[in-house]
């Protein structure tokens, strides 16, 4: 016989997970004690929401599962934002929270997480695919099996189990669960899709982050090349298609390019949407006059199909990669290399001494300095929309950004977890001063656990996207400017990191090159602060 906590942690080990993220508390302490016994690493985050972001980035990069642990009451409520973010990112995540004691339920208890107090099970239901309380030891196996299967089935996402302290100490017969494989759906409409593609005169591919979720990069490229279809991406679809491809028109929506808008505006007869809800972020600038004649919409979730662009729509439900594989099975392979333009470093426009540099030049400097396969995690804010518009992608799967839930600080956590899951990868966090104010203390987590991320902070002393949006709406802003701006370099140094401030793009290129060499030697994160123009207008003003 083994305790519930022992069985649980043994299963984490069985799944090939080496890091568990969270913050200790009495209600979950039995799990932490067992982590010691099973030689896993408990990553002490600085905030439970950040622990959830880190576990999500870990899951995204290892392709298995991430686990975040938070104590009862506020530990659990802090994880709710992380659950919402993981759900929006379509990433499987197991969140475990505590409860003081099942046998004392109904009595006054500190950090009560039952129906008598802060009912975490109910609170997690709207931001997870499954949320339940394990009230007896014999309930663990069926609930855990169901949670795991739900996390990877269909649209992947987070699940939550609340396990009381006394239940974690119960003894049961040990069991071992394999991580389930999802059973992919194939649409019966794929033959119809081929007919429509063959008949289209002016088609357009519109790629969302569902391409990231299904890792259908090669299939999308094959589809575009065989039918010679131009490609645009949503903000969340950034990184799904190389921007130096002759069929790439760049992004549409917030952070969109003139080329994408021009093509869309010149009468598209068939729009092929792949893995996007077509949110207001993705369709900013799309007027009724620009609507295509018809849409083919690939997605696992039918909820939003036909809701935004209301024209005749053919839904293709199921896994994107599986459906595209079926469509392309008899299509000869294309030579993708012939479609790729040579990579050229952009000429940088240097600002005058004493003047802040342009954020556009920061992103171009980053592209000039970073290796082609560097993986960028864009945090939420105008800094990432500059990236969406100006940072070129040479290898699909190297830029991740969420344009739906949009929790500030998530990119910090994602990058830290991703680097722990894949230490061999070059991981970059593109972040603003506002996000650093929210979850910047997690760079201490990165330092303490050798998550050697390069953090690049665009600092203009304000919540830029919000402040500029208010200026557009009412001519002034409220609460958008920091009275005491962040000194990101001193902030990072106070937590042990090497940090540097750059004032022009050429210095930034040099510093990135030096930082990457230093990271390789020390296995420690480094932060570079780029001081940017507070008056520059970000590419986010098209949202209504």
Long-range contacts (C-beta under 8 A, 24 or more apart in sequence): 1-171, 1-172, 1-173, 1-174, 2-171, 2-172, 2-173, 2-174, 3-30, 3-34, 3-168, 3-169, 3-170, 3-171, 3-172, 4-30, 4-134, 4-137, 4-140, 4-163, 4-167, 4-168, 4-169, 4-170, 4-171, 4-172, 5-30, 5-31, 5-33, 5-34, 5-168, 5-169, 6-34, 6-37, 6-174, 7-140, 7-172, 7-174, 7-175, 8-34, 8-96, 8-140, 8-144, 8-163, 8-168, 9-34, 9-35, 9-37, 9-38, 9-40, 10-34, 10-38, 10-174, 10-176, 11-144, 11-176, 11-177, 12-38, 12-40, 12-67, 13-38, 13-39, 13-40, 14-176, 14-177, 14-178, 15-64, 15-65, 15-179, 16-62, 16-64, 17-58, 17-62, 17-64, 17-65, 17-66, 17-67, 18-420, 19-43, 19-58, 19-417, 19-420, 19-421, 19-449, 20-55, 20-67, 20-68, 20-69, 21-45, 21-51, 21-52, 21-54, 21-55, 21-58, 21-66, 21-67, 21-68, 21-69, 21-417, 22-48, 22-51, 22-68, 22-69, 22-70, 22-75, 23-47, 23-48, 23-51, 23-69, 23-70, 23-71, 23-75, 24-71, 25-70, 25-71, 25-72, 25-75, 25-98, 25-111, 26-71, 26-98, 26-100, 26-165, 27-71, 27-72, 27-75, 27-97, 27-98, 27-99, 27-100, 27-111, 27-113, 27-164, 27-165, 28-69, 28-70, 28-71, 28-72, 28-75, 28-96, 28-97, 28-98, 28-163, 28-165, 28-168, 29-165, 30-165, 30-168, 30-169, 31-69, 31-96, 31-168, 32-69, 41-449, 43-420, 43-445, 43-449, 44-445, 44-448, 45-413, 45-442, 45-445, 46-439, 46-441, 46-442, 46-444, 46-445, 47-78, 47-439, 47-441, 47-442, 48-74, 48-75, 48-76, 48-78, 48-79, 48-82, 49-78, 49-79, 49-80, 49-81, 49-82, 49-407, 49-409, 49-413, 49-439, 50-82, 50-409, 50-412, 50-413, 50-439, 50-441, 50-442, 50-445, 51-79, 51-82, 51-413, 52-79, 52-81, 52-82, 52-83, 52-85, 52-86, 52-93, 52-95, 52-413, 53-82, 53-85, 53-407, 53-409, 53-410, 53-412, 53-413, 53-414, 53-417, 53-439, 54-413, 54-414, 54-416, 54-417, 54-420, 54-442, 54-445, 55-82, 55-93, 55-95, 55-417, 56-82, 56-85, 56-86, 56-89, 56-91, 56-93, 56-158, 56-410, 56-413, 56-414, 56-417, 57-377, 57-413, 57-414, 57-415, 57-416, 57-417, 57-418, 57-421, 58-417, 58-418, 58-420, 58-421, 59-86, 59-91, 59-92, 59-93, 59-417, 59-421, 60-89, 60-91, 60-400, 60-414, 60-417, 60-418, 60-421, 61-417, 61-418, 61-419, 61-421, 61-422, 61-425, 62-421, 62-422, 64-179, 65-92, 65-93, 65-94, 65-148, 65-151, 65-179, 66-91, 66-92, 66-93, 66-94, 66-417, 67-93, 67-94, 67-95, 67-96, 68-93, 68-94, 68-95, 68-96, 69-95, 69-96, 69-97, 70-95, 70-96, 70-97, 70-98, 71-97, 71-98, 71-111, 72-97, 72-98, 72-99, 72-100, 72-111, 72-112, 72-113, 72-118, 72-120, 72-162, 73-110, 73-111, 73-112, 73-113, 73-117, 73-118, 74-111, 74-118, 75-111, 76-113, 76-118, 76-120, 76-123, 76-124, 76-162, 77-118, 77-120, 77-123, 80-123, 80-124, 80-127, 81-407, 82-158, 82-407, 82-410, 82-413, 83-124, 83-127, 83-128, 83-158, 83-160, 84-127, 84-405, 84-407, 85-402, 85-405, 85-407, 85-410, 86-157, 86-158, 87-127, 87-128, 87-129, 87-157, 87-158, 87-405, 88-402, 88-404, 88-405, 88-406, 89-209, 89-400, 89-402, 89-405, 90-155, 90-156, 90-157, 90-209, 90-210, 90-212, 90-213, 91-156, 91-157, 91-158, 91-213, 92-151, 92-152, 92-156, 92-157, 92-158, 92-159, 93-151, 93-157, 93-158, 93-159, 94-147, 94-148, 94-151, 94-158, 94-159, 94-160, 94-161, 95-124, 95-128, 95-158, 95-159, 95-160, 95-161, 96-160, 96-161, 96-162, 96-163, 97-160, 97-161, 97-162, 97-163, 98-162, 98-163, 98-164, 98-165, 98-168, 99-133, 99-162, 99-163, 99-164, 99-165, 100-164, 100-165, 101-164, 101-165, 101-166, 102-135, 102-136, 102-164, 102-166, 102-167, 103-166, 105-164, 113-162, 120-160, 120-162, 121-160, 121-162, 124-160, 127-158, 128-157, 128-158, 128-159, 128-160, 129-157, 129-158, 129-159, 130-159, 130-160, 131-159, 131-160, 131-161, 131-162, 132-160, 132-161, 132-162, 133-161, 133-162, 133-163, 133-164, 134-161, 134-162, 134-163, 134-164, 134-167, 135-164, 135-167, 136-167, 136-170, 137-167, 137-170, 137-171, 137-172, 138-172, 140-167, 140-172, 141-172, 141-175, 141-177, 144-177, 145-177, 148-177, 148-179, 148-180, 149-180, 152-179, 152-180, 152-181, 152-182, 153-180, 153-182, 153-183, 154-182, 154-185, 154-300, 154-301, 155-213, 155-300, 155-301, 156-182, 156-213, 182-319, 184-318, 184-319, 184-321, 184-322, 185-300, 185-317, 185-318, 185-319, 185-322, 186-318, 186-322, 186-323, 186-326, 187-315, 187-316, 187-317, 187-318, 187-323, 187-326, 189-314, 189-315, 189-316, 190-316, 190-323, 190-326, 190-327, 192-314, 193-296, 193-314, 193-316, 193-327, 194-327, 196-270, 196-294, 196-296, 196-314, 197-227, 197-229, 197-270, 197-272, 198-227, 200-227, 200-229, 200-269, 200-270, 201-269, 202-266, 202-267, 202-268, 202-269, 202-270, 203-227, 203-229, 203-230, 203-268, 203-269, 203-270, 203-271, 203-272, 204-229, 204-230, 204-231, 204-232, 204-263, 204-264, 204-268, 204-270, 204-271, 204-272, 204-292, 205-229, 205-230, 205-231, 205-232, 205-272, 205-274, 206-232, 206-233, 206-234, 206-237, 206-252, 206-271, 206-272, 206-273, 206-274, 206-276, 206-278, 207-231, 207-232, 207-233, 207-234, 207-237, 207-240, 207-241, 207-274, 207-275, 207-276, 208-233, 208-234, 208-236, 208-237, 208-240, 208-273, 208-274, 208-275, 208-276, 208-277, 208-278, 208-282, 209-234, 209-236, 209-237, 209-240, 209-275, 209-276, 209-402, 209-403, 210-274, 210-275, 210-276, 210-298, 210-299, 210-300, 210-320, 211-237, 211-240, 211-241, 211-274, 211-275, 211-320, 212-236, 212-237, 212-239, 212-240, 212-275, 212-397, 212-400, 213-275, 213-320, 214-275, 214-319, 214-320, 214-321, 214-322, 215-321, 215-397, 216-274, 216-275, 216-320, 216-321, 216-324, 217-241, 217-396, 217-397, 219-320, 219-321, 219-324, 219-325, 219-328, 220-274, 220-324, 221-245, 221-334, 221-336, 221-396, 222-324, 222-328, 222-331, 222-333, 222-334, 222-336, 223-272, 223-324, 223-327, 223-328, 225-334, 225-336, 225-339, 226-328, 226-331, 226-332, 226-334, 229-272, 230-263, 232-256, 232-260, 232-263, 232-264, 234-276, 234-278, 234-279, 234-281, 234-282, 234-403, 235-281, 235-282, 235-384, 235-385, 235-388, 235-401, 235-403, 236-276, 236-281, 236-282, 236-401, 236-402, 236-403, 236-404, 237-275, 237-276, 237-282, 238-378, 238-387, 238-388, 238-393, 238-399, 238-401, 239-376, 239-393, 239-396, 239-397, 239-398, 239-399, 239-400, 239-401, 240-396, 240-397, 241-393, 241-396, 242-340, 242-393, 242-394, 242-395, 242-396, 243-392, 243-393, 243-394, 244-340, 244-341, 244-342, 244-343, 244-392, 244-393, 244-394, 245-336, 245-339, 245-340, 245-341, 246-339, 246-340, 246-341, 247-339, 250-389, 251-388, 251-389, 252-282, 252-283, 252-285, 252-286, 253-281, 253-282, 253-283, 253-284, 253-285, 253-286, 253-403, 253-542, 254-281, 254-282, 254-284, 254-385, 254-388, 254-403, 254-539, 254-540, 254-542, 254-543, 255-384, 255-385, 255-386, 255-387, 255-388, 255-389, 255-539, 255-540, 256-284, 256-285, 256-388, 256-389, 256-539, 256-542, 257-389, 261-285, 264-290, 265-289, 265-290, 268-292, 268-293, 269-293, 269-294, 270-294, 270-295, 270-296, 271-295, 271-296, 271-309, 272-296, 272-298, 273-297, 273-298, 273-299, 274-298, 274-299, 274-320, 275-299, 275-320, 277-301, 277-303, 277-304, 277-308, 277-404, 278-304, 278-307, 278-308, 278-309, 279-308, 279-403, 279-404, 280-543, 280-544, 281-403, 281-404, 281-543, 282-403, 283-308, 283-309, 284-542, 284-543, 284-544, 285-542, 298-323, 298-324, 343-372, 343-392, 343-394, 348-505, 348-506, 348-509, 349-505, 350-504, 350-505, 350-506, 351-503, 351-504, 351-505, 355-533, 356-460, 356-503, 356-531, 356-532, 356-533, 356-534, 357-502, 357-503, 357-504, 357-505, 357-508, 357-530, 357-531, 357-532, 357-533, 358-532, 358-533, 358-536, 359-383, 359-386, 359-458, 359-460, 359-532, 359-533, 359-536, 359-538, 360-386, 360-390, 360-536, 361-505, 362-386, 362-456, 362-458, 362-505, 362-508, 362-530, 362-532, 363-387, 363-390, 363-391, 364-390, 364-505, 365-505, 365-506, 365-508, 365-509, 365-512, 366-391, 366-428, 366-430, 366-456, 366-508, 366-512, 367-391, 367-392, 368-509, 369-508, 369-509, 369-512, 369-513, 369-516, 370-426, 370-428, 370-512, 370-516, 371-426, 371-516, 372-398, 373-398, 373-425, 373-426, 374-398, 374-426, 374-427, 374-428, 375-399, 375-400, 375-418, 375-425, 375-426, 375-427, 375-428, 376-400, 376-428, 376-429, 376-430, 377-401, 377-411, 377-414, 377-415, 377-418, 377-427, 377-428, 377-429, 377-430, 378-411, 378-430, 379-408, 379-409, 379-410, 379-411, 379-412, 379-429, 379-430, 379-431, 379-432, 379-435, 380-406, 380-407, 380-408, 380-409, 380-410, 380-411, 380-435, 381-408, 381-431, 381-432, 381-434, 381-435, 381-463, 381-464, 381-465, 382-432, 382-464, 382-465, 382-468, 382-538, 382-539, 382-540, 383-430, 383-431, 383-432, 383-458, 383-464, 384-411, 384-430, 385-465, 385-538, 385-539, 385-540, 386-458, 386-538, 386-539, 387-430, 388-539, 389-539, 408-434, 408-435, 408-438, 408-439, 409-435, 409-438, 409-439, 409-440, 409-442, 410-439, 411-435, 412-436, 412-439, 412-440, 412-442, 412-443, 412-455, 413-439, 413-442, 415-451, 415-453, 415-455, 416-442, 416-445, 416-446, 416-449, 416-451, 416-453, 417-451, 419-446, 419-451, 419-452, 419-453, 420-449, 420-451, 423-450, 423-452, 423-523, 426-454, 426-516, 427-452, 427-453, 427-454, 428-453, 428-454, 428-455, 428-456, 429-453, 429-454, 429-455, 429-456, 430-456, 430-458, 431-455, 431-456, 431-457, 431-458, 432-457, 432-458, 432-459, 432-460, 432-464, 433-457, 433-458, 433-459, 433-460, 433-461, 433-462, 433-482, 433-485, 433-486, 433-488, 434-462, 434-463, 434-464, 436-486, 436-488, 436-491, 437-482, 437-486, 440-486, 440-488, 440-491, 441-495, 443-492, 443-495, 443-497, 443-525, 443-527, 444-495, 444-496, 446-497, 446-525, 447-495, 447-496, 447-497, 447-524, 447-525, 450-523, 450-524, 451-525, 452-519, 452-522, 452-523, 452-524, 452-525, 453-525, 454-512, 454-515, 454-516, 454-519, 454-525, 454-526, 454-527, 454-528, 455-492, 455-525, 455-526, 455-527, 455-528, 456-512, 456-527, 456-528, 456-530, 457-488, 457-527, 457-528, 457-529, 457-530, 458-530, 458-532, 459-485, 459-486, 459-488, 459-529, 459-530, 459-531, 459-532, 460-531, 460-532, 460-533, 460-534, 460-536, 461-485, 461-486, 461-534, 462-534, 464-534, 464-538, 465-538, 465-540, 468-537, 468-538, 468-540, 468-541, 469-540, 469-541, 469-543, 472-541, 488-527, 488-529, 489-527, 489-529, 492-527, 492-529, 497-524, 497-525, 497-526, 497-527, 498-524, 498-526, 498-527, 499-526, 499-527, 499-528, 499-529, 500-526, 500-527, 500-528, 500-529, 501-528, 501-529, 501-530, 501-531, 502-528, 502-529, 502-530, 502-531, 503-531
